[in-house]
């Protein structure tokens, strides 16, 4: 009888251990779902192929202003469309051509802190600037390789001081201007070494003034400091996300161990 009791106790203990492991994996799965929801949750989509309001023909870039309005530049429809944050159509401007307010396969777009909209007019080798309603303000650039000239500008970014950064794609360089289009400087060196570029396209500036460039043909991301020297080959890891993982992971482990200890006492 004592042997039977011992055997039953042993089997019961084994079952409890199995339950604890199952519970632990359930908690870990819940943690994974919660973390995904906290970092990237699908919310909304809009658009379909076409040329009507709210339709797109190869949208190339997107920007958001301080009010949450979304600006989309369309490559083959040669225009800019504006939506609110829920995807409701607000307005559009642009048509194919080389006149003021016209575009030829526009590629990049950014909105500065006062609501001015900068568009990299790829096929016209220039930058155009508009107010938030699409009223043409100014332009600069022409085809060529001189200072202030472009060979298919792809990306455009604006920093907190109002400096405008343009990836001059086929000249393999980045040029810098003030908000009025006055040339300030450049860095250029075609190749695949540190700080060299080969068909740079996308560009963005963070709140600290660091410049991130998509180096298309070198298959890499470059990070430049405000003195235009390379500081990293890739953006730094998201420290906040790492801390969140450690914190919530530790909490799950503590909860699992506590439940296991209490359950095993029964």
Residue, then its C-alpha position, 0 to 999 in steps of 0.5 A: x500500500x505504501x508503495x502504491x501511495x508513493x507511486x501515486x504521489x510520484x505520478x501526481x508530482x510529475x503531472x504537476x511539473x508538466x502543468x507548470x511547464x505548460x503554464x510557463x509556455x502559455x505565459x511566454x506566448x502571452x508575453x510575445x503577443x503583448x510585446x508585438x502589440x506594444x511595438x507594431x500593431x496593424x491598424x489601417x490601410x487605404x488605397x488601390x491602383x488607379x488615378x482617382x482620389x485616394x488611388x495610387x500608381x506606385x506610391x514612392x514615399x510618405x511623410x507626416x506633418x505635425x497635425x498627423x496629416x499624411x502626404x504621399x508622393x506618387x511616382x507614376x501619377x506624378x502628384x502628391x495626395x494628402x490624407x488625415x490619419x484615418x486615411x480619409x482623402x483631403x486634397x492633391x496637387x501636381x501633374x506630369x510636366x516640368x512647370x512649377x508644381x508639376x512633377x516627373x516621377x517624384x520620389x521623396x517627400x518630407x514636411x518641415x516643422x512649419x508645414x512646408x512640403x519638400x518634394x524630390x522631383x526625380x525626373x526634373x532634377x530639382x527640389x520643389x517646395x509647397x505649403x501644406x495646401x499645395x501652393x507652390x513656393x519655390x524650387x531649386x536645382x537643374x540637371x548636372x553634377x555641379x554644386x546645387x545640381x542633381x542627377x535624379x534626386x531621390x530622397x529629401x530630409x529636413x533637420x531641426x534647424x531647417x537644413x535640407x538634405x538631398x540624396x543626389x542618386x546618380x551623382x553618388x552624393x548628398x547635398x545640403x541646403x538651407x530652407x530657401x535652397x541656398x547651397x551649403x555643402x556636400x559629401x561625395x565619394x563613390x565606392x564601397x568603403x566607409x562613408x562612400x556611396x553608390x546610388x544613395x536613395x532614402x534619407x532621414x534625420x533623427x532628433x539628434x541630427x544624425x543622418x541615416x542613408x539607404x546606400x542602394x547598391x552597397x546594400x547597407x545603411x550609413x549613419x553620419x554625424x552632424x559633422x558629416x563623418x561616418x559614426x556607424x554602419x547601422x543604427x544603434x539598437x533600440x535600448x528601450x525595446x531591449x529593456x522592455x524585453x528584459x523587464x517583462x521576461x523577468x516578470x514572466x519567469x518570476x510569476x511562473x516560478x511562484x506559481x510552480x512553488x505554490x502548486x507543488x506544495x499542494 
